[in-house]
Amino acid sequence: MLPNRACWCFGYANSCLELVPLAVMASALSASLAAQAGHASGLPALSAVLATASLISEIIQGTKYNKALLWDLSRRVHEYVLALAEGADQLSGGTDSDQWLEAFQEFQRTLEAVHTFLQKHQRKSHLVHFLHQEKEREEILGMQNDLNTSYQVLMLQTHIMTLRSIEDLNDKLATSPIAEYIIECGLQDPSTHSKIPPRPHVHFGRDTQVIGSTSPARLILLGPGGVGKTSLALAVLHSTGVEHKYGARRFFVPCDAVSTGHDVFSIVSGELGLHAESTRALQKAVVQMLSSEPTIIVFDNFESAWDDTSIREDAEALLALLDSLPNLAIILTMRGTERPVGLSWTRPFLPPLGPLDDEAAMQAFMAIADIQDSDAEPQVRKLLQFVDNLPLAVVILASMAQYESLMSLAERWTTERTVMLTRSAEPTRLSSLNVSIKISLVSPRLASAGDASEMLSLLSLLPDGSVETDIPLFTGHLKQNLRCITTLVQNALVYRTTSSPPRIRVLAPIREYVMRYLAPGESIAQPLYDYFYSLTASLLGMYIHKKPEVIANLMPELANLDAVLGYALDHAADRRPAIDAIVRVSEVLQRTALFTHAMLLLPRATDIARADNYEAGLADCLQCSVYGSQGGPDRLKAEARLAEAIEIYKRTSNEAGELACHLHLANAITQRLVIGILPRIEALSDPAMLTRACLLLAFTSTGLSEARPWLDRALSFLQAMPPPGDPRAEARVRVLYADLAFRAGELPESLTLMLDALAATERASEFIFKLQATRNIGSILRTRGHARKAIPYLEEVTKAYAIQGNGILEAWSLTILCNAQVDLGELKLAKQNAAKARSVVAAVQQWPWGEFETVICESRIAAQEEDWDYVNALTARARDMAREHLGLREEGQVLLVRASYYRARDNFEAATSTLSLASILFFKTQYCLVALLNSLCLLARVWAEVGLHAEATTLFDAIMPALYRSGLDRSLTEALLALTKCGEPSDRRSFAIRAYRRARDIDDCELQAQAVAMLDQSVDSLE
């Protein structure tokens, strides 16, 4: 049975678009031929144009960004220059027209501008291309328009000249005898007798009898060292089906010790137990034995016989000889990804083996280590991540775990790395990971490929690998750098990922080995440093908050940035550029709310800047490190760092840095400081800094009314900027304006403002703040009691943060979503999202607020399920977290949940005191009006339940206007339901009707049913 023929067409037959690269290559070839025509015409200027066109076509052949537009541009250039070249002979005799020369020079300048753009385009990294693709698209369209215009003007001048030439020619021909000769001769048939190459012997689409499935298998198991090729081959030999078919005629031939072509044949004959006086007789005996009955033979580590080019022909001759034996099945195991010739390999080809998937690696480890404790799974997964699930490493680690704790293994890995992965006093490739890796590194193929080892050392610095088209940008100083990539892939020392675009990546164990024994030196690593320094500068200077895909494209580079910049801090001769780059990337990540990543290298950079007496870098590090500092000890540390940075900025006359630190300091202390430095900020005429100052003044105000003037002033600064202004900054301020109204408890107004802000972020393509607005809309709706309306917003934003890989905001959104589902009684979904939030918070690490919010969600779920012991345990834990790491607001949240615990135990005295204390805490905390009203409403409901009707009615009367004004529809509904029990009998029916309407508005069936029941009771009491 034939394999699917489509897979043999290299993709060109499946889509017209896939044929475009062929057209581009044809354009390049045609442009080159046309350039020769330009030289023949005697027009140097035309030759230069055609040479430029050829270079343009060559560059576009390798492009991967805005491909369709650039290919169309190449096609236009191709058509235009060919048109010029075809008329080269005519032009050579009549280019003395000033108008034509001017048009030609304009066309030449346009082509050169296109070439210059493409050269810059070619030197950009994948990430920069991705971030600028819309801008590049506009530039390409503009160049197409300029090219069309200049060509049309040139063609107009050419036509004018052609008409004049025709008139002159007609005049000459009319009196010339050559005209009569042309008419008589006519044109002869231009038949050609050139020959095309003959059909190749190796071709796709052979007859079924040539590649039929009845032939014995010829299989090859490829992949890196330690991936399990030998184990898989042995598993095949010992499988039931193979054992039944071949019986004793199963042979395993190790090729590790092969050094000559004769050795291969000798080992084969030795394994078969054959001996003869001459090589010819021995060969005849081997062939006779292997062809007599069905036989299967495995050649293990065949690269030992094939890698060395001096004996490769002998090895392939042996394979060709064995391939002619109809009863022989053959399996080869080889390091790398390249198949030897000599065998008619079974199709479809087996792909190279790779690491195990996560679950398979986990199962293998647990089975070998004999670990039964499910709580050990997170530690095991951490160990497996260290070695990228490489089978040999998994087996050795699991064997060590039989007698050594998982914690001890993890600690040893941090210092010993791959050295620890051996399980034999005399290590071999099957018992030592280092030996297995070293065998691949001394391959003759690797030694013959220029600076392949140096290329591997650079790629080993990149944990997440590199987009393949970016690699030449930092390896141009290496010999045969493009061939080096191919050689490393062939030897399976690197692999191409399945991501889009694909990346070249080194497996973690190989990377660790290389960095221990073959780490790059200063001269080799410097271009890589420069590449990442440039990348951080590009990121800081551009706007990156457009779409989730932008952040997703930035994420693979974060680990690379950490690794390269960290390596530069340790090894670079001049560490100042690395410190500056760390500051830049930290600022970018802070703007994208990925500040947990931003803090990783800052402490080291700060210490090194101080040790190297690099004052400018030290001040920038100190300022950057205070981002996100909270109260308590963090605030004191932030003040000390900022004070030091301010002194340095003063010494170095950096007023902008000094004022920026003052604004940070104001965030930690008081708004009086901002007001004091506001005139100096205004003197700088920096709208961004003025806006930030006004926002700080707004957020340190005591209420929304005091904050409004500052918010309005921030908007006025942005709107007064010259057109087109800064719509993104304006959208951000609108989101913050609405957020402040939300925090102030003005829920109806904040919802209106947030919806307007959401529209502004969409118009401005301000993605980060669009997500913030979306999350806040969901949170406002849930706070008001409209949980069902809130859920779509929260699900959307949670998914977007997950795509970004932004763990902090994903977990935050998950907790809000979980609380909304608890409000609706959807406990199954709430449990799932609480578990997700816990997992994400654990991955973020050292984030007390996220862990606290997750515990609160879990305690509310437990309360709904009436698991009061669990509620008690969770709230005790949350209380300790609030007191140790957080503040009064969070402690008040804990008390609200504990009140439900006391109510369930009929301990109304404890519930009353708990809610009273919570109300006091919320009252003493800024921007806790909503929490205060909810707490007081719950307290009044408790009093109503225990018969303290007068006290409950008095408290309800006091808070009811604020409940209406704040738009707390759920709390208001619950208050009205409570008043149907404790209010005046004549008013109870009215309370029940109003409660029913509110419950219907918030789509809460349970509250609607309660309102209907109370309405029936009030009617019965009146009767």
JOLIN-V988619 format. One record per residue. N is the residue number from 1. BURIAL is I if it has 9 or more other C-alpha atoms within 8 Angstrom, else O. Layout:
BEGIN
((N | BURIAL) (N | BURIAL))
END
This chain:
BEGIN
((1 | O) (2 | O) (3 | O) (4 | O) (5 | O) (6 | O) (7 | O) (8 | O) (9 | O) (10 | O) (11 | I) (12 | I) (13 | I) (14 | O) (15 | O) (16 | O) (17 | O) (18 | I) (19 | I) (20 | I) (21 | I) (22 | O) (23 | I) (24 | I) (25 | I) (26 | O) (27 | I) (28 | I) (29 | I) (30 | I) (31 | I) (32 | I) (33 | O) (34 | I) (35 | I) (36 | I) (37 | I) (38 | I) (39 | I) (40 | O) (41 | I) (42 | O) (43 | I) (44 | O) (45 | O) (46 | I) (47 | I) (48 | I) (49 | I) (50 | I) (51 | I) (52 | I) (53 | I) (54 | I) (55 | I) (56 | I) (57 | I) (58 | I) (59 | I) (60 | I) (61 | I) (62 | O) (63 | O) (64 | O) (65 | O) (66 | I) (67 | O) (68 | O) (69 | I) (70 | I) (71 | I) (72 | O) (73 | I) (74 | I) (75 | I) (76 | O) (77 | I) (78 | I) (79 | O) (80 | I) (81 | I) (82 | I) (83 | O) (84 | O) (85 | I) (86 | O) (87 | O) (88 | I) (89 | O) (90 | O) (91 | O) (92 | I) (93 | O) (94 | O) (95 | O) (96 | O) (97 | O) (98 | O) (99 | O) (100 | I) (101 | I) (102 | O) (103 | I) (104 | I) (105 | O) (106 | I) (107 | I) (108 | I) (109 | O) (110 | I) (111 | I) (112 | I) (113 | O) (114 | I) (115 | I) (116 | O) (117 | O) (118 | I) (119 | I) (120 | O) (121 | O) (122 | O) (123 | O) (124 | I) (125 | I) (126 | I) (127 | O) (128 | I) (129 | I) (130 | I) (131 | I) (132 | O) (133 | I) (134 | O) (135 | O) (136 | I) (137 | I) (138 | O) (139 | O) (140 | I) (141 | I) (142 | O) (143 | I) (144 | I) (145 | O) (146 | I) (147 | I) (148 | O) (149 | O) (150 | I) (151 | I) (152 | O) (153 | I) (154 | I) (155 | O) (156 | O) (157 | I) (158 | I) (159 | O) (160 | O) (161 | I) (162 | O) (163 | O) (164 | O) (165 | O) (166 | O) (167 | O) (168 | O) (169 | O) (170 | O) (171 | O) (172 | O) (173 | I) (174 | O) (175 | O) (176 | O) (177 | O) (178 | O) (179 | I) (180 | O) (181 | O) (182 | O) (183 | O) (184 | O) (185 | O) (186 | O) (187 | O) (188 | O) (189 | O) (190 | O) (191 | O) (192 | O) (193 | O) (194 | O) (195 | O) (196 | O) (197 | O) (198 | O) (199 | O) (200 | O) (201 | O) (202 | O) (203 | O) (204 | O) (205 | O) (206 | O) (207 | O) (208 | O) (209 | O) (210 | O) (211 | I) (212 | I) (213 | O) (214 | O) (215 | O) (216 | I) (217 | I) (218 | I) (219 | I) (220 | I) (221 | I) (222 | I) (223 | I) (224 | I) (225 | I) (226 | I) (227 | I) (228 | I) (229 | I) (230 | I) (231 | O) (232 | O) (233 | I) (234 | O) (235 | O) (236 | O) (237 | I) (238 | O) (239 | O) (240 | O) (241 | O) (242 | I) (243 | I) (244 | O) (245 | O) (246 | I) (247 | O) (248 | O) (249 | O) (250 | I) (251 | I) (252 | I) (253 | I) (254 | I) (255 | I) (256 | O) (257 | O) (258 | I) (259 | O) (260 | O) (261 | I) (262 | O) (263 | I) (264 | I) (265 | I) (266 | O) (267 | I) (268 | I) (269 | I) (270 | I) (271 | I) (272 | O) (273 | O) (274 | I) (275 | O) (276 | O) (277 | O) (278 | O) (279 | O) (280 | O) (281 | I) (282 | I) (283 | O) (284 | O) (285 | I) (286 | I) (287 | I) (288 | O) (289 | O) (290 | I) (291 | I) (292 | O) (293 | O) (294 | I) (295 | I) (296 | I) (297 | I) (298 | I) (299 | I) (300 | I) (301 | I) (302 | I) (303 | I) (304 | I) (305 | I) (306 | I) (307 | I) (308 | I) (309 | O) (310 | O) (311 | I) (312 | I) (313 | I) (314 | I) (315 | I) (316 | I) (317 | I) (318 | I) (319 | I) (320 | I) (321 | O) (322 | I) (323 | I) (324 | O) (325 | I) (326 | O) (327 | I) (328 | I) (329 | I) (330 | I) (331 | I) (332 | I) (333 | I) (334 | I) (335 | I) (336 | I) (337 | I) (338 | O) (339 | O) (340 | O) (341 | O) (342 | I) (343 | I) (344 | O) (345 | I) (346 | I) (347 | O) (348 | O) (349 | O) (350 | O) (351 | O) (352 | I) (353 | I) (354 | O) (355 | I) (356 | I) (357 | O) (358 | O) (359 | O) (360 | O) (361 | I) (362 | I) (363 | O) (364 | I) (365 | I) (366 | I) (367 | O) (368 | I) (369 | I) (370 | O) (371 | O) (372 | O) (373 | O) (374 | O) (375 | O) (376 | O) (377 | O) (378 | O) (379 | I) (380 | I) (381 | I) (382 | I) (383 | I) (384 | I) (385 | O) (386 | O) (387 | I) (388 | I) (389 | I) (390 | I) (391 | I) (392 | I) (393 | I) (394 | I) (395 | I) (396 | I) (397 | I) (398 | I) (399 | I) (400 | I) (401 | I) (402 | I) (403 | O) (404 | O) (405 | O) (406 | I) (407 | O) (408 | O) (409 | I) (410 | I) (411 | O) (412 | I) (413 | I) (414 | O) (415 | O) (416 | O) (417 | I) (418 | I) (419 | O) (420 | O) (421 | I) (422 | I) (423 | I) (424 | O) (425 | O) (426 | O) (427 | I) (428 | I) (429 | I) (430 | I) (431 | I) (432 | I) (433 | I) (434 | I) (435 | I) (436 | I) (437 | I) (438 | O) (439 | I) (440 | I) (441 | O) (442 | O) (443 | I) (444 | O) (445 | I) (446 | I) (447 | I) (448 | O) (449 | I) (450 | I) (451 | I) (452 | I) (453 | I) (454 | I) (455 | I) (456 | I) (457 | I) (458 | I) (459 | I) (460 | I) (461 | I) (462 | I) (463 | I) (464 | I) (465 | I) (466 | I) (467 | I) (468 | O) (469 | O) (470 | I) (471 | I) (472 | I) (473 | I) (474 | I) (475 | I) (476 | O) (477 | O) (478 | I) (479 | O) (480 | I) (481 | I) (482 | O) (483 | I) (484 | I) (485 | I) (486 | O) (487 | I) (488 | I) (489 | I) (490 | I) (491 | I) (492 | I) (493 | I) (494 | I) (495 | I) (496 | I) (497 | O) (498 | O) (499 | O) (500 | O) (501 | O) (502 | I) (503 | I) (504 | I) (505 | I) (506 | I) (507 | I) (508 | I) (509 | I) (510 | I) (511 | I) (512 | I) (513 | I) (514 | I) (515 | I) (516 | O) (517 | O) (518 | O) (519 | O) (520 | I) (521 | O) (522 | I) (523 | O) (524 | I) (525 | I) (526 | I) (527 | I) (528 | I) (529 | I) (530 | I) (531 | I) (532 | I) (533 | I) (534 | O) (535 | I) (536 | I) (537 | I) (538 | I) (539 | I) (540 | I) (541 | O) (542 | O) (543 | O) (544 | O) (545 | I) (546 | I) (547 | I) (548 | I) (549 | O) (550 | I) (551 | I) (552 | I) (553 | I) (554 | I) (555 | I) (556 | I) (557 | I) (558 | I) (559 | I) (560 | I) (561 | I) (562 | I) (563 | I) (564 | I) (565 | I) (566 | I) (567 | I) (568 | I) (569 | I) (570 | O) (571 | O) (572 | I) (573 | O) (574 | O) (575 | I) (576 | I) (577 | O) (578 | I) (579 | I) (580 | I) (581 | I) (582 | I) (583 | I) (584 | I) (585 | I) (586 | I) (587 | I) (588 | I) (589 | I) (590 | I) (591 | O) (592 | I) (593 | O) (594 | I) (595 | I) (596 | O) (597 | I) (598 | I) (599 | I) (600 | O) (601 | I) (602 | I) (603 | I) (604 | O) (605 | I) (606 | I) (607 | O) (608 | I) (609 | I) (610 | I) (611 | O) (612 | O) (613 | O) (614 | I) (615 | I) (616 | I) (617 | I) (618 | I) (619 | I) (620 | I) (621 | I) (622 | I) (623 | I) (624 | I) (625 | I) (626 | I) (627 | O) (628 | O) (629 | O) (630 | O) (631 | O) (632 | O) (633 | O) (634 | I) (635 | I) (636 | I) (637 | O) (638 | I) (639 | I) (640 | O) (641 | I) (642 | I) (643 | O) (644 | I) (645 | I) (646 | I) (647 | O) (648 | I) (649 | I) (650 | I) (651 | O) (652 | O) (653 | O) (654 | I) (655 | O) (656 | O) (657 | I) (658 | I) (659 | I) (660 | I) (661 | I) (662 | I) (663 | I) (664 | I) (665 | I) (666 | I) (667 | I) (668 | I) (669 | O) (670 | I) (671 | I) (672 | O) (673 | I) (674 | I) (675 | I) (676 | O) (677 | I) (678 | I) (679 | O) (680 | O) (681 | I) (682 | I) (683 | O) (684 | O) (685 | O) (686 | O) (687 | I) (688 | O) (689 | I) (690 | I) (691 | I) (692 | I) (693 | I) (694 | I) (695 | I) (696 | I) (697 | I) (698 | I) (699 | O) (700 | I) (701 | I) (702 | O) (703 | O) (704 | I) (705 | O) (706 | I) (707 | I) (708 | I) (709 | I) (710 | I) (711 | I) (712 | O) (713 | I) (714 | I) (715 | I) (716 | O) (717 | I) (718 | I) (719 | I) (720 | O) (721 | I) (722 | O) (723 | O) (724 | O) (725 | I) (726 | I) (727 | I) (728 | I) (729 | O) (730 | I) (731 | I) (732 | I) (733 | I) (734 | I) (735 | I) (736 | O) (737 | I) (738 | I) (739 | I) (740 | I) (741 | I) (742 | I) (743 | I) (744 | I) (745 | I) (746 | I) (747 | I) (748 | O) (749 | I) (750 | I) (751 | I) (752 | O) (753 | I) (754 | I) (755 | I) (756 | I) (757 | I) (758 | I) (759 | O) (760 | I) (761 | I) (762 | I) (763 | O) (764 | I) (765 | I) (766 | I) (767 | I) (768 | I) (769 | I) (770 | I) (771 | I) (772 | I) (773 | I) (774 | I) (775 | I) (776 | I) (777 | I) (778 | I) (779 | I) (780 | I) (781 | I) (782 | I) (783 | I) (784 | I) (785 | I) (786 | I) (787 | I) (788 | I) (789 | I) (790 | I) (791 | I) (792 | I) (793 | I) (794 | I) (795 | I) (796 | O) (797 | I) (798 | I) (799 | I) (800 | I) (801 | I) (802 | I) (803 | I) (804 | I) (805 | O) (806 | I) (807 | I) (808 | I) (809 | I) (810 | I) (811 | I) (812 | I) (813 | I) (814 | I) (815 | I) (816 | I) (817 | I) (818 | I) (819 | I) (820 | I) (821 | I) (822 | I) (823 | O) (824 | I) (825 | O) (826 | I) (827 | I) (828 | O) (829 | I) (830 | I) (831 | I) (832 | O) (833 | I) (834 | I) (835 | O) (836 | I) (837 | I) (838 | I) (839 | O) (840 | I) (841 | I) (842 | O) (843 | O) (844 | I) (845 | O) (846 | O) (847 | O) (848 | I) (849 | O) (850 | I) (851 | I) (852 | I) (853 | I) (854 | I) (855 | I) (856 | I) (857 | I) (858 | I) (859 | I) (860 | I) (861 | I) (862 | I) (863 | I) (864 | I) (865 | O) (866 | O) (867 | I) (868 | I) (869 | O) (870 | I) (871 | I) (872 | I) (873 | O) (874 | I) (875 | I) (876 | O) (877 | O) (878 | I) (879 | I) (880 | O) (881 | I) (882 | I) (883 | I) (884 | O) (885 | O) (886 | I) (887 | O) (888 | I) (889 | I) (890 | I) (891 | I) (892 | I) (893 | I) (894 | I) (895 | I) (896 | I) (897 | I) (898 | I) (899 | I) (900 | I) (901 | I) (902 | I) (903 | I) (904 | O) (905 | O) (906 | O) (907 | I) (908 | I) (909 | O) (910 | I) (911 | I) (912 | I) (913 | O) (914 | I) (915 | I) (916 | I) (917 | I) (918 | I) (919 | I) (920 | O) (921 | I) (922 | I) (923 | I) (924 | O) (925 | I) (926 | O) (927 | O) (928 | I) (929 | I) (930 | I) (931 | O) (932 | I) (933 | I) (934 | I) (935 | I) (936 | I) (937 | I) (938 | I) (939 | I) (940 | I) (941 | I) (942 | I) (943 | I) (944 | I) (945 | O) (946 | O) (947 | O) (948 | I) (949 | I) (950 | O) (951 | I) (952 | I) (953 | I) (954 | O) (955 | I) (956 | I) (957 | O) (958 | O) (959 | I) (960 | I) (961 | O) (962 | O) (963 | I) (964 | I) (965 | O) (966 | I) (967 | I) (968 | I) (969 | I) (970 | I) (971 | I) (972 | I) (973 | I) (974 | I) (975 | I) (976 | I) (977 | I) (978 | I) (979 | I) (980 | I) (981 | O) (982 | I) (983 | I) (984 | O) (985 | O) (986 | O) (987 | I) (988 | I) (989 | I) (990 | O) (991 | I) (992 | I) (993 | I) (994 | I) (995 | I) (996 | I) (997 | O) (998 | I) (999 | I) (1000 | I) (1001 | O) (1002 | I) (1003 | O) (1004 | I) (1005 | O) (1006 | O) (1007 | I) (1008 | I) (1009 | O) (1010 | I) (1011 | I) (1012 | I) (1013 | O) (1014 | I) (1015 | I) (1016 | O) (1017 | O) (1018 | I) (1019 | I) (1020 | O) (1021 | O) (1022 | O) (1023 | O))
END
